[in-house]
Amino acid sequence: MAASFLPYGRHSVSEADIAAVVAVLRSPFLTQGPVVPAIEQAVAAKVGARHGVAVNSTTSALHLACLVLGLGPGDRLCTSPITFVASANCGRHCGAAVDFVDSAPATGQMSVAALAAKLEQAEREGTLLKVVVPVHLAGSSCAMAAIGALAERYGFAVLEDASHAIGGCYHGEPVGNCRHSAITVFSFHPVKIITSGEGGLATTNDPELAQRMAELRSHGIVREAERFERPAAGP
């Protein structure tokens, strides 16, 4: 008798999905082709953000976001303990210290009261946070307006981990519009709401952050001649 088990995830793949993959396989581009900016633009437009940057995973999106937000050694990042390890590891990858904010029992999401208390203590101790990563859970958004207000008061950057929340709304607006954050990241892992097999994407309204993430994604390589840097001629 075959053993029964509960699968980790069960995705739905339509014939249209298969046809889209086949079209890319038959095209001249298997990587870095026109489908990438098309996806970036489509997601950004859907969530109401100005820019989208696609990457190979949300782990990469979190890491790049932390880098362009200036997180580094001597800094502190806080996130929710109810999440995947990447939400914390992105801080470690940048050499920063990582701490956690207690979750609200009713939602499982970051508690605004606990975050406020941690910030008050950090201000007294001179150890304020550089980046806070609130994690949306099962499609439901954190209390982003309140977290954004704390960011304005205490001067930290907000990086939304919306791996669970593409298509979700907060106060009638799409999650990912970055109204209360610097950057939002989405996941296209097979157990998430939509999938590309693997993959992730960051949205932002800041063109400089978007450009820097895109440059880091591609090892600093740029194609536009006007952005080439030429060292000054020696004596």
N, CA, C and O of each residue as an XYZ file, in Angstrom:
940
protein
N       0.853     -1.197      0.000
C       0.000      0.000      0.000
C       0.886      1.243      0.000
O       1.805      1.356      0.812
N       0.609      2.170     -0.910
C       1.420      3.386     -1.016
C       1.226      4.261      0.212
O       0.118      4.401      0.731
N       2.325      4.843      0.662
C       2.253      5.737      1.818
C       1.593      7.050      1.425
O       1.838      7.578      0.341
N       0.762      7.566      2.303
C       0.133      8.859      2.059
C       0.905      9.928      2.807
O       1.472      9.668      3.868
N       0.924     11.124      2.258
C       1.632     12.212      2.910
C       0.990     13.533      2.520
O       0.305     13.634      1.502
N       1.221     14.527      3.336
C       0.739     15.875      3.066
C       1.833     16.634      2.332
O       2.889     16.879      2.916
N       1.626     17.016      1.082
C       2.702     17.683      0.323
C       3.010     19.062      0.876
O       2.139     19.740      1.421
N       4.258     19.463      0.727
C       4.683     20.794      1.162
C       3.936     21.867      0.389
O       3.576     22.906      0.943
N       3.711     21.618     -0.868
C       2.964     22.564     -1.683
C       2.424     21.854     -2.914
O       2.972     20.836     -3.337
N       1.369     22.378     -3.480
C       0.805     21.793     -4.700
C       0.444     22.942     -5.629
O      -0.560     23.625     -5.430
N       1.272     23.145     -6.641
C       1.057     24.276     -7.537
C       0.139     23.884     -8.691
O      -0.068     22.703     -8.970
N      -0.392     24.877     -9.337
C      -1.269     24.680    -10.489
C      -0.563     25.238    -11.722
O      -0.213     26.417    -11.757
N      -0.356     24.401    -12.727
C       0.302     24.816    -13.963
C      -0.663     24.571    -15.118
O      -1.070     23.436    -15.366
N      -1.025     25.635    -15.818
C      -1.977     25.523    -16.915
C      -1.239     25.323    -18.247
O      -0.018     25.458    -18.325
N      -2.000     25.003    -19.274
C      -1.405     24.888    -20.609
C      -0.853     26.227    -21.074
O       0.141     26.271    -21.800
N      -1.484     27.311    -20.666
C      -0.974     28.639    -21.020
C       0.374     28.893    -20.350
O       1.263     29.498    -20.950
N       0.527     28.430    -19.104
C       1.810     28.558    -18.422
C       2.903     27.794    -19.177
O       4.001     28.307    -19.390
N       2.587     26.581    -19.569
C       3.553     25.753    -20.292
C       3.919     26.407    -21.629
O       5.085     26.415    -22.024
N       2.923     26.948    -22.311
C       3.181     27.607    -23.591
C       4.088     28.821    -23.422
O       4.934     29.090    -24.274
N       3.915     29.552    -22.326
C       4.755     30.728    -22.081
C       6.205     30.321    -21.869
O       7.120     30.994    -22.343
N       6.417     29.205    -21.149
C       7.779     28.714    -20.938
C       8.383     28.236    -22.258
O       9.540     28.526    -22.560
N       7.604     27.514    -23.028
C       8.097     27.021    -24.317
C       8.466     28.182    -25.235
O       9.454     28.107    -25.965
N       7.677     29.251    -25.201
C       7.981     30.418    -26.043
C       9.343     31.011    -25.689
O      10.085     31.436    -26.574
N       9.671     31.041    -24.398
C      10.987     31.548    -23.987
C      12.084     30.575    -24.425
O      13.134     31.002    -24.904
N      11.846     29.275    -24.262
C      12.839     28.282    -24.665
C      13.138     28.345    -26.157
O      14.253     28.045    -26.585
N      12.151     28.732    -26.942
C      12.328     28.824    -28.392
C      12.834     30.192    -28.841
O      13.126     30.395    -30.019
N      12.935     31.113    -27.912
C      13.399     32.460    -28.248
C      14.924     32.521    -28.208
O      15.561     31.563    -27.769
N      15.525     33.627    -28.656
C      16.988     33.755    -28.597
C      17.515     33.960    -27.181
O      18.726     33.937    -26.963
N      16.607     34.165    -26.203
C      17.035     34.509    -24.851
C      16.525     33.485    -23.840
O      15.320     33.266    -23.720
N      17.446     32.864    -23.119
C      17.049     32.046    -21.978
C      17.223     32.802    -20.669
O      16.584     32.470    -19.671
N      18.081     33.814    -20.667
C      18.260     34.692    -19.507
C      18.378     36.124    -19.993
O      18.822     36.381    -21.112
N      17.971     37.061    -19.129
C      18.160     38.487    -19.370
C      17.542     38.960    -20.680
O      18.021     39.917    -21.289
N      16.482     38.290    -21.111
C      15.782     38.696    -22.317
C      14.644     39.648    -22.023
O      14.519     40.135    -20.899
N      13.811     39.923    -23.013
C      12.741     40.921    -22.857
C      11.641     40.526    -21.888
O      10.880     41.386    -21.445
N      11.535     39.238    -21.546
C      10.506     38.823    -20.595
C      10.788     39.399    -19.212
O       9.855     39.679    -18.459
N      12.070     39.580    -18.867
C      12.412     40.082    -17.534
C      11.862     41.494    -17.310
O      11.111     41.694    -16.356
N      12.202     42.482    -18.147
C      11.604     43.814    -17.920
C      10.088     43.823    -18.062
O       9.413     44.636    -17.431
N       9.545     42.927    -18.886
C       8.084     42.865    -19.004
C       7.454     42.450    -17.686
O       6.435     43.008    -17.279
N       8.059     41.467    -17.012
C       7.554     41.044    -15.706
C       7.736     42.154    -14.677
O       6.834     42.419    -13.882
N       8.887     42.797    -14.688
C       9.142     43.884    -13.742
C       8.092     44.980    -13.880
O       7.536     45.453    -12.889
N       7.831     45.373    -15.111
C       6.875     46.452    -15.359
C       5.451     46.025    -15.002
O       4.674     46.811    -14.461
N       5.119     44.768    -15.311
C       3.759     44.287    -15.037
C       3.483     44.231    -13.541
O       2.421     44.656    -13.086
N       4.444     43.704    -12.770
C       4.244     43.617    -11.326
C       4.199     45.009    -10.701
O       3.332     45.298     -9.876
N       5.139     45.869    -11.098
C       5.158     47.230    -10.550
C       3.837     47.952    -10.842
O       3.284     48.623     -9.971
N       3.346     47.808    -12.059
C       2.084     48.460    -12.415
C       0.919     47.877    -11.613
O       0.027     48.609    -11.183
N       0.931     46.575    -11.417
C      -0.167     45.910    -10.698
C      -0.249     46.377     -9.252
O      -1.344     46.567     -8.722
N       0.908     46.563     -8.606
C       0.891     46.933     -7.189
C       0.958     48.448     -6.975
O       0.838     48.923     -5.846
N       1.149     49.203     -8.058
C       1.162     50.655     -7.929
C       2.491     51.237     -7.512
O       2.537     52.314     -6.917
N       3.593     50.529     -7.820
C       4.931     51.048     -7.540
C       5.554     51.555     -8.833
O       5.119     51.186     -9.923
N       6.567     52.396     -8.711
C       7.179     52.977     -9.902
C       8.205     52.053    -10.558
O       8.412     52.116    -11.770
N       8.842     51.204     -9.767
C       9.924     50.386    -10.304
C       9.835     48.959     -9.783
O       9.399     48.727     -8.655
N      10.253     48.003    -10.614
C      10.373     46.612    -10.217
C      11.729     46.080    -10.643
O      12.225     46.411    -11.720
N      12.326     45.253     -9.792
C      13.632     44.642    -10.097
C      13.507     43.146     -9.825
O      13.339     42.730     -8.679
N      13.589     42.340    -10.880
C      13.462     40.896    -10.749
C      14.812     40.263    -10.440
O      15.847     40.698    -10.944
N      14.787     39.239     -9.612
C      16.003     38.515     -9.237
C      15.699     37.023     -9.176
O      14.567     36.599     -9.409
N      16.726     36.228     -8.859
C      16.550     34.773     -8.895
C      15.798     34.218     -7.692
O      15.329     33.081     -7.736
N      15.675     34.996     -6.621
C      14.971     34.525     -5.423
C      14.669     35.713     -4.528
O      15.275     36.776     -4.665
N      13.738     35.529     -3.619
C      13.470     36.595     -2.659
C      14.613     36.737     -1.676
O      14.829     37.824     -1.141
N      15.350     35.668     -1.423
C      16.562     35.776     -0.608
C      17.505     36.804     -1.213
O      18.051     37.647     -0.502
N      17.697     36.735     -2.533
C      18.543     37.718     -3.212
C      17.935     39.114     -3.140
O      18.648     40.098     -2.943
N      16.615     39.198     -3.298
C      15.957     40.504     -3.239
C      16.156     41.157     -1.873
O      16.431     42.353     -1.787
N      16.016     40.375     -0.814
C      16.226     40.899      0.539
C      17.668     41.362      0.721
O      17.917     42.428      1.284
N      18.615     40.556      0.242
C      20.034     40.904      0.375
C      20.352     42.190     -0.380
O      20.976     43.096      0.174
N      19.930     42.277     -1.638
C      20.201     43.482     -2.426
C      19.529     44.702     -1.806
O      20.106     45.789     -1.780
N      18.306     44.519     -1.305
C      17.598     45.637     -0.683
C      18.371     46.165      0.519
O      18.510     47.376      0.693
N      18.872     45.248      1.347
C      19.643     45.674      2.518
C      20.916     46.410      2.097
O      21.295     47.406      2.713
N      21.567     45.919      1.053
C      22.791     46.572      0.584
C      22.519     47.999      0.123
O      23.246     48.921      0.493
N      21.475     48.184     -0.682
C      21.224     49.535     -1.205
C      20.654     50.452     -0.128
O      20.705     51.674     -0.275
N      20.115     49.891      0.947
C      19.659     50.710      2.067
C      20.805     51.066      3.016
O      20.607     51.752      4.019
N      22.001     50.591      2.683
C      23.193     50.983      3.432
C      23.456     50.168      4.672
O      24.251     50.580      5.517
N      22.810     49.014      4.811
C      23.022     48.178      5.981
C      24.418     47.569      5.949
O      24.858     47.086      4.906
N      25.113     47.588      7.071
C      26.460     47.051      7.115
C      26.907     46.751      8.531
O      26.104     46.818      9.461
N      28.183     46.420      8.707
C      28.716     46.133     10.039
C      28.471     47.292     11.000
O      28.649     48.458     10.647
N      28.061     46.952     12.215
C      27.747     47.961     13.218
C      26.295     48.389     13.225
O      25.851     49.067     14.151
N      25.543     47.997     12.191
C      24.124     48.333     12.120
C      23.278     47.205     12.702
O      23.773     46.107     12.958
N      21.984     47.498     12.908
C      21.045     46.504     13.435
C      19.830     46.402     12.539
O      19.311     47.408     12.056
N      19.380     45.173     12.321
C      18.157     44.880     11.576
C      17.221     44.097     12.486
O      17.653     43.205     13.217
N      15.938     44.436     12.438
C      14.929     43.697     13.193
C      13.879     43.151     12.232
O      13.504     43.805     11.259
N      13.415     41.946     12.523
C      12.353     41.349     11.738
C      11.469     40.509     12.649
O      11.638     40.505     13.868
N      10.531     39.801     12.044
C       9.598     38.959     12.788
C      10.171     37.564     12.977
O      10.841     37.057     12.077
N       9.932     36.929     14.113
C      10.384     35.543     14.287
C       9.524     34.542     13.524
O       9.930     33.393     13.348
N       8.344     34.957     13.070
C       7.481     34.069     12.293
C       7.717     34.366     10.820
O       7.010     35.174     10.217
N       8.712     33.708     10.252
C       9.114     33.955      8.874
C      10.093     32.890      8.447
O      10.449     32.011      9.232
N      10.532     32.966      7.201
C      11.620     32.125      6.723
C      12.942     32.786      7.115
O      13.000     34.002      7.296
N      13.997     31.987      7.246
C      15.263     32.506      7.765
C      15.855     33.627      6.909
O      16.659     34.414      7.408
N      15.475     33.716      5.633
C      16.045     34.748      4.765
C      15.738     36.154      5.255
O      16.521     37.074      5.018
N      14.599     36.338      5.942
C      14.239     37.670      6.434
C      15.232     38.178      7.465
O      15.397     39.387      7.631
N      15.897     37.258      8.160
C      16.937     37.619      9.120
C      18.327     37.522      8.496
O      19.189     38.364      8.749
N      18.539     36.487      7.680
C      19.870     36.282      7.094
C      20.314     37.423      6.199
O      21.513     37.645      6.034
N      19.365     38.153      5.617
C      19.756     39.289      4.771
C      20.572     40.298      5.569
O      21.473     40.937      5.026
N      20.260     40.443      6.852
C      21.058     41.323      7.698
C      22.431     40.738      7.977
O      23.432     41.454      7.940
N      22.486     39.437      8.256
C      23.766     38.781      8.526
C      24.672     38.830      7.305
O      25.886     38.992      7.434
N      24.082     38.688      6.114
C      24.877     38.746      4.887
C      25.570     40.097      4.731
O      26.608     40.193      4.075
N      25.003     41.129      5.325
C      25.583     42.467      5.245
C      26.487     42.781      6.436
O      27.026     43.883      6.533
N      26.650     41.825      7.332
C      27.501     42.034      8.502
C      26.823     42.742      9.645
O      27.486     43.154     10.598
N      25.497     42.895      9.571
C      24.759     43.610     10.614
C      24.306     42.640     11.708
O      24.242     41.429     11.496
N      23.996     43.195     12.876
C      23.382     42.415     13.957
C      21.898     42.267     13.669
O      21.272     43.166     13.108
N      21.337     41.119     14.058
C      19.930     40.833     13.786
C      19.193     40.590     15.099
O      19.674     39.870     15.974
N      18.034     41.194     15.218
C      17.190     41.019     16.397
C      15.764     40.765     15.918
O      15.461     40.914     14.734
N      14.889     40.379     16.853
C      13.514     40.048     16.492
C      12.535     40.855     17.332
O      12.788     41.173     18.494
N      11.409     41.173     16.705
C      10.317     41.878     17.374
C       9.192     40.880     17.595
O       8.811     40.161     16.671
N       8.663     40.831     18.798
C       7.602     39.871     19.114
C       6.399     40.050     18.183
O       6.125     41.144     17.688
N       5.702     38.950     17.967
C       4.525     38.956     17.109
C       3.269     39.247     17.920
O       3.188     38.928     19.107
N       2.301     39.853     17.264
C       1.000     40.076     17.892
C       0.234     38.757     17.900
O       0.106     38.128     16.850
N      -0.279     38.316     19.050
C      -0.953     37.015     19.121
C      -2.126     36.872     18.160
O      -2.385     35.778     17.659
N      -2.836     37.964     17.898
C      -4.039     37.871     17.069
C      -3.719     37.694     15.591
O      -4.542     37.163     14.846
N      -2.531     38.130     15.149
C      -2.214     38.116     13.723
C      -0.997     37.266     13.363
O      -0.874     36.818     12.223
N      -0.103     37.043     14.315
C       1.157     36.385     14.006
C       2.159     37.295     13.331
O       3.249     36.858     12.963
N       1.801     38.561     13.162
C       2.669     39.530     12.503
C       3.395     40.389     13.539
O       3.113     40.320     14.736
N       4.329     41.193     13.055
C       5.101     42.059     13.932
C       4.183     42.943     14.773
O       3.299     43.619     14.246
N       4.405     42.928     16.073
C       3.620     43.753     16.984
C       4.142     45.182     16.966
O       5.317     45.426     17.240
N       3.277     46.112     16.646
C       3.674     47.522     16.626
C       4.060     47.984     18.021
O       5.014     48.745     18.183
N       3.324     47.528     19.031
C       3.641     47.910     20.410
C       5.013     47.389     20.817
O       5.785     48.101     21.460
N       5.320     46.146     20.442
C       6.626     45.582     20.778
C       7.737     46.297     20.032
O       8.814     46.518     20.586
N       7.487     46.665     18.771
C       8.482     47.419     18.003
C       8.719     48.783     18.627
O       9.864     49.220     18.739
N       7.647     49.463     19.035
C       7.787     50.780     19.663
C       8.593     50.684     20.947
O       9.441     51.534     21.218
N       8.330     49.650     21.739
C       9.073     49.465     22.987
C      10.552     49.201     22.713
O      11.420     49.728     23.410
N      10.836     48.391     21.707
C      12.229     48.092     21.362
C      12.949     49.357     20.894
O      14.114     49.576     21.224
N      12.245     50.181     20.125
C      12.843     51.416     19.632
C      13.114     52.404     20.768
O      14.150     53.068     20.784
N      12.192     52.497     21.705
C      12.409     53.374     22.862
C      13.639     52.953     23.639
O      14.444     53.793     24.041
N      13.786     51.647     23.851
C      14.964     51.145     24.558
C      16.231     51.379     23.754
O      17.258     51.772     24.309
N      16.164     51.139     22.447
C      17.334     51.335     21.600
C      17.767     52.794     21.578
O      18.960     53.093     21.540
N      16.785     53.711     21.603
C      17.118     55.135     21.615
C      17.842     55.500     22.907
O      18.802     56.270     22.889
N      17.385     54.953     24.017
C      18.047     55.231     25.294
C      19.479     54.696     25.303
O      20.377     55.303     25.885
N      19.677     53.545     24.647
C      20.988     52.894     24.659
C      21.888     53.338     23.514
O      23.052     52.942     23.444
N      21.355     54.154     22.622
C      22.147     54.607     21.483
C      22.393     53.517     20.458
O      23.435     53.506     19.802
N      21.443     52.595     20.311
C      21.607     51.474     19.379
C      20.401     51.372     18.455
O      19.830     50.294     18.296
N      20.014     52.482     17.848
C      18.823     52.488     17.011
C      18.975     51.575     15.790
O      20.086     51.280     15.351
N      17.856     51.145     15.266
C      17.826     50.208     14.148
C      18.096     50.921     12.831
O      17.767     52.097     12.669
N      18.705     50.190     11.886
C      18.927     50.732     10.541
C      17.821     50.275      9.589
O      17.366     51.048      8.746
N      17.393     49.023      9.724
C      16.369     48.460      8.837
C      15.412     47.606      9.661
O      15.837     46.848     10.533
N      14.124     47.735      9.381
C      13.099     46.868      9.969
C      12.407     46.126      8.831
O      12.009     46.730      7.835
N      12.268     44.807      8.988
C      11.663     43.954      7.963
C      10.357     43.359      8.504
O      10.376     42.264      9.067
N       9.232     44.053      8.347
C       7.951     43.448      8.725
C       7.570     42.385      7.707
O       7.772     42.572      6.507
N       7.023     41.276      8.175
C       6.701     40.133      7.308
C       5.191     39.953      7.242
O       4.545     39.683      8.254
N       4.640     40.103      6.059
C       3.209     39.859      5.873
C       2.956     38.351      5.916
O       3.782     37.566      5.450
N       1.840     37.961      6.465
C       1.593     36.542      6.735
C       0.312     36.067      6.066
O      -0.770     36.609      6.295
N       0.461     35.036      5.229
C      -0.698     34.393      4.596
C      -1.584     35.382      3.851
O      -2.810     35.281      3.887
N      -0.955     36.336      3.175
C      -1.692     37.308      2.375
C      -2.151     38.533      3.127
O      -2.639     39.484      2.517
N      -2.006     38.533      4.439
C      -2.478     39.650      5.264
C      -1.322     40.591      5.575
O      -0.243     40.146      5.968
N      -1.542     41.877      5.402
C      -0.496     42.873      5.599
C      -0.303     43.228      7.066
O      -1.249     43.226      7.853
N       0.925     43.530      7.411
C       1.222     44.113      8.723
C       0.604     45.506      8.817
O       0.102     46.038      7.827
N       0.643     46.083      9.995
C       0.108     47.433     10.217
C       1.118     48.452      9.710
O       1.837     49.075     10.490
N       1.160     48.611      8.395
C       2.245     49.364      7.780
C       2.195     50.865      8.083
O       3.243     51.501      8.184
N       1.026     51.427      8.226
C       0.958     52.863      8.521
C       1.616     53.161      9.861
O       2.363     54.132      9.991
N       1.337     52.326     10.855
C       1.931     52.531     12.178
C       3.434     52.278     12.150
O       4.195     53.004     12.789
N       3.868     51.257     11.418
C       5.305     50.988     11.300
C       5.993     52.115     10.542
O       7.100     52.520     10.895
N       5.340     52.621      9.501
C       5.897     53.750      8.758
C       6.031     54.999      9.613
O       6.999     55.749      9.486
N       5.061     55.216     10.481
C       5.138     56.372     11.379
C       6.318     56.241     12.340
O       6.998     57.227     12.626
N       6.564     55.031     12.837
C       7.726     54.810     13.699
C       9.024     55.011     12.923
O      10.009     55.505     13.472
N       9.025     54.625     11.644
C      10.222     54.827     10.814
C      10.540     56.306     10.669
O      11.703     56.704     10.733
N       9.516     57.116     10.476
C       9.741     58.560     10.365
C      10.263     59.135     11.682
O      11.112     60.027     11.681
N       9.762     58.628     12.788
C      10.186     59.154     14.094
C      11.612     58.743     14.441
O      12.386     59.544     14.966
N      11.962     57.467     14.138
C      13.248     56.955     14.601
C      14.298     56.830     13.490
O      15.452     56.498     13.764
N      13.910     57.091     12.257
C      14.897     57.177     11.190
C      15.405     55.869     10.624
O      16.520     55.826     10.104
N      14.624     54.796     10.706
C      15.062     53.545     10.095
C      14.348     53.333      8.760
O      13.321     53.955      8.490
N      14.904     52.448      7.930
C      14.290     52.107      6.649
C      13.383     50.896      6.827
O      13.698     49.980      7.586
N      12.257     50.898      6.122
C      11.314     49.781      6.176
C      11.444     48.966      4.894
O      11.344     49.497      3.788
N      11.666     47.674      5.065
C      11.767     46.722      3.965
C      10.670     45.683      4.159
O      10.780     44.824      5.034
N       9.619     45.750      3.358
C       8.490     44.817      3.506
C       8.820     43.465      2.890
O       9.190     43.386      1.719
N       8.689     42.411      3.671
C       8.778     41.056      3.140
C       7.354     40.602      2.831
O       6.614     40.158      3.710
N       6.997     40.729      1.559
C       5.641     40.385      1.119
C       5.644     39.082      0.326
O       4.870     38.916     -0.617
N       6.523     38.160      0.718
C       6.593     36.869      0.025
C       5.246     36.177     -0.021
O       4.937     35.469     -0.980
N       4.432     36.381      1.030
C       3.118     35.740      1.127
C       2.001     36.606      0.551
O       0.847     36.177      0.551
N       2.296     37.791      0.068
C       1.211     38.766     -0.048
C       1.042     39.421     -1.407
O       0.369     40.447     -1.499
N       1.627     38.869     -2.471
C       1.335     39.482     -3.769
C      -0.155     39.298     -4.074
O      -0.701     38.204     -3.933
N      -0.782     40.361     -4.483
C      -2.233     40.345     -4.697
C      -3.029     40.779     -3.485
O      -4.240     40.978     -3.577
N      -2.357     40.931     -2.337
C      -3.040     41.373     -1.136
C      -3.220     42.882     -1.110
O      -2.624     43.604     -1.910
N      -4.042     43.347     -0.190
C      -4.315     44.778     -0.064
C      -4.140     45.227      1.378
O      -4.286     44.447      2.320
N      -3.830     46.483      1.519
C      -3.752     47.120      2.839
C      -4.439     48.473      2.739
O      -4.037     49.323      1.944
N      -5.468     48.671      3.540
C      -6.272     49.904      3.508
C      -6.765     50.197      2.086
O      -6.789     51.347      1.649
N      -7.157     49.139      1.380
C      -7.733     49.298      0.053
C      -6.736     49.509     -1.063
O      -7.135     49.736     -2.205
N      -5.454     49.442     -0.767
C      -4.415     49.631     -1.779
C      -3.541     48.379     -1.851
O      -3.433     47.646     -0.867
N      -2.915     48.124     -3.007
C      -2.144     46.891     -3.161
C      -0.903     46.859     -2.268
O      -0.201     47.860     -2.123
N      -0.650     45.709     -1.682
C       0.626     45.490     -1.011
C       1.729     45.583     -2.066
O       1.622     44.998     -3.144
N       2.780     46.322     -1.744
C       3.876     46.488     -2.691
C       3.973     47.867     -3.293
O       4.901     48.153     -4.049
N       3.004     48.747     -2.960
C       3.080     50.103     -3.514
C       4.092     50.975     -2.773
O       4.366     52.100     -3.190
N       4.645     50.459     -1.682
C       5.715     51.133     -0.925
C       5.292     52.499     -0.373
O       6.115     53.403     -0.226
N       4.019     52.630     -0.075
C       3.554     53.877      0.534
C       4.192     54.076      1.910
O       4.457     55.209      2.310
N       4.439     52.991      2.629
C       4.982     53.078      3.980
C       6.346     52.392      4.102
O       6.780     52.069      5.207
N       7.008     52.175      2.995
C       8.293     51.478      3.028
C       9.193     51.982      1.916
O       8.742     52.649      0.985
N      10.476     51.654      2.027
C      11.430     51.983      0.968
C      11.379     50.959     -0.150
O      11.444     51.307     -1.329
N      11.261     49.682      0.230
C      11.294     48.570     -0.728
C      10.351     47.476     -0.234
O      10.217     47.255      0.969
N       9.705     46.801     -1.169
C       8.915     45.604     -0.876
C       9.457     44.460     -1.712
O       9.823     44.662     -2.870
N       9.515     43.254     -1.143
C       9.967     42.097     -1.920
C       8.869     41.040     -1.984
O       8.131     40.820     -1.024
N       8.786     40.390     -3.153
C       7.829     39.319     -3.392
C       8.571     38.033     -3.750
O       9.701     38.071     -4.237
N       7.924     36.898     -3.502
C       8.494     35.595     -3.826
C       7.677     34.898     -4.902
O       6.447     34.948     -4.901
N       8.392     34.241     -5.830
C       7.751     33.417     -6.848
C       8.147     31.953     -6.685
O       8.175     31.193     -7.653
N       8.453     31.571     -5.446
C       8.735     30.172     -5.126
C       7.474     29.334     -5.351
O       6.370     29.863     -5.219
N       7.598     28.052     -5.685
C       6.412     27.254     -6.003
C       5.351     27.167     -4.917
O       4.199     26.869     -5.230
N       5.688     27.413     -3.650
C       4.646     27.349     -2.632
C       4.024     28.711     -2.352
O       3.212     28.845     -1.437
N       4.396     29.719     -3.128
C       3.780     31.032     -2.960
C       2.582     31.178     -3.892
O       2.206     30.224     -4.574
N       1.981     32.367     -3.925
C       0.703     32.571     -4.599
C       0.838     32.422     -6.112
O      -0.016     31.804     -6.749
N       1.892     32.975     -6.691
C       2.212     32.730     -8.097
C       3.671     32.293     -8.154
O       4.460     32.632     -7.271
N       4.027     31.546     -9.186
C       5.381     31.014     -9.237
C       5.988     31.123    -10.627
O       5.290     31.076    -11.641
N       7.289     31.268    -10.643
C       8.055     31.159    -11.886
C       9.043     29.996    -11.763
O      10.062     29.963    -12.453
N       8.737     29.055    -10.889
C       9.642     27.952    -10.578
C      10.519     28.331     -9.405
O      10.521     27.653     -8.378
N      11.239     29.380     -9.551
C      11.935     30.106     -8.488
C      11.883     31.575     -8.890
O      11.421     31.901     -9.984
N      12.340     32.443     -8.039
C      12.383     33.847     -8.430
C      11.860     34.770     -7.358
O      11.161     34.350     -6.437
N      12.205     36.025     -7.490
C      11.742     37.057     -6.581
C      11.742     38.391     -7.291
O      12.276     38.519     -8.393
N      11.143     39.384     -6.660
C      11.079     40.707     -7.279
C      10.934     41.752     -6.192
O      10.195     41.564     -5.226
N      11.648     42.859     -6.361
C      11.560     43.987     -5.436
C      10.867     45.151     -6.122
O      11.115     45.421     -7.297
N      10.001     45.839     -5.396
C       9.394     47.064     -5.899
C       9.833     48.232     -5.027
O      10.101     48.077     -3.836
N       9.898     49.390     -5.643
C      10.264     50.614     -4.930
C       9.773     51.816     -5.725
O       9.534     51.718     -6.929
N       9.628     52.937     -5.057
C       9.290     54.190     -5.731
C      10.507     55.080     -5.911
O      10.404     56.172     -6.469
N      11.650     54.623     -5.445
C      12.884     55.400     -5.490
C      13.722     54.945     -6.682
O      14.203     53.812     -6.685
N      13.913     55.798     -7.701
C      14.661     55.367     -8.885
C      16.112     55.028     -8.581
O      16.688     54.156     -9.233
N      16.713     55.696     -7.608
C      18.104     55.394     -7.272
C      18.229     54.014     -6.642
O      19.149     53.264     -6.971
N      17.313     53.671     -5.738
C      17.342     52.341     -5.139
C      17.132     51.268     -6.204
O      17.803     50.236     -6.191
N      16.204     51.513     -7.122
C      15.946     50.547     -8.189
C      17.182     50.364     -9.063
O      17.549     49.238     -9.399
N      17.816     51.462     -9.426
C      19.005     51.380    -10.280
C      20.131     50.635     -9.594
O      20.809     49.813    -10.210
N      20.329     50.921     -8.320
C      21.422     50.266     -7.594
C      21.161     48.778     -7.415
O      22.091     47.976     -7.504
N      19.907     48.392     -7.163
C      19.593     46.968     -7.069
C      19.829     46.273     -8.405
O      20.365     45.166     -8.450
N      19.426     46.930     -9.494
C      19.619     46.337    -10.816
C      21.107     46.192    -11.134
O      21.515     45.205    -11.747
N      21.913     47.157    -10.727
C      23.353     47.071    -10.966
C      23.977     45.935    -10.155
O      24.791     45.174    -10.679
N      23.602     45.820     -8.893
C      24.154     44.753     -8.059
C      23.718     43.379     -8.567
O      24.486     42.419     -8.504
N      22.504     43.287     -9.063
C      22.003     42.035     -9.641
C      22.900     41.566    -10.778
O      23.074     40.365    -10.986
N      23.465     42.510    -11.507
C      24.263     42.191    -12.697
C      25.747     42.474    -12.497
O      26.458     42.804    -13.446
N      26.210     42.344    -11.250
C      27.643     42.475    -10.942
C      28.205     43.859    -11.281
O      29.402     44.002    -11.529
N      27.347     44.863    -11.291
C      27.808     46.211    -11.592
C      27.953     46.507    -13.069
O      28.380     47.599    -13.441
N      27.603     45.551    -13.918
C      27.731     45.751    -15.367
C      26.571     46.618    -15.856
O      25.414     46.373    -15.515
N      26.893     47.627    -16.652
C      25.874     48.483    -17.261
C      26.081     48.492    -18.771
O      27.197     48.292    -19.249
N      25.022     48.721    -19.508
C      25.091     48.704    -20.968
C      25.013     50.093    -21.582
O      25.440     50.304    -22.717
N      24.464     51.038    -20.827
C      24.273     52.382    -21.378
C      25.607     53.125    -21.411
O      26.262     53.285    -20.381
N      26.008     53.578    -22.606
C      27.313     54.221    -22.769
C      27.458     55.452    -21.886
O      28.553     55.744    -21.404
N      26.359     56.181    -21.668
C      26.439     57.412    -20.871
C      26.723     57.135    -19.406
O      27.069     58.049    -18.658
N      26.579     55.879    -18.988
C      26.846     55.544    -17.596
C      28.209     54.888    -17.398
O      28.563     54.524    -16.277
N      28.981     54.734    -18.480
C      30.323     54.187    -18.343
C      31.200     55.162    -17.566
O      31.079     56.377    -17.723
N      32.062     54.637    -16.745
C      32.990     55.463    -15.983
C      34.388     55.273    -16.548
O      34.871     54.149    -16.682
N      35.033     56.387    -16.876
C      36.397     56.337    -17.413
C      37.329     57.045    -16.435
O      37.104     58.205    -16.090
N      38.363     56.358    -15.992
C      39.294     57.011    -15.063
C      39.988     58.185    -15.715
O      40.276     58.181    -16.912
N      40.249     59.190    -14.900
C      40.940     60.370    -15.428
C      42.312     59.994    -15.938
O      42.979     59.126    -15.375
N      42.730     60.646    -17.002
C      44.059     60.372    -17.575
C      45.148     60.762    -16.579
O      45.059     61.786    -15.902
N      46.163     59.933    -16.511
C      47.282     60.215    -15.599
C      48.147     61.345    -16.095
O      47.990     61.805    -17.227
N      49.075     61.805    -15.245
C      49.962     62.905    -15.650
C      50.892     62.473    -16.766
O      51.707     63.268    -17.233
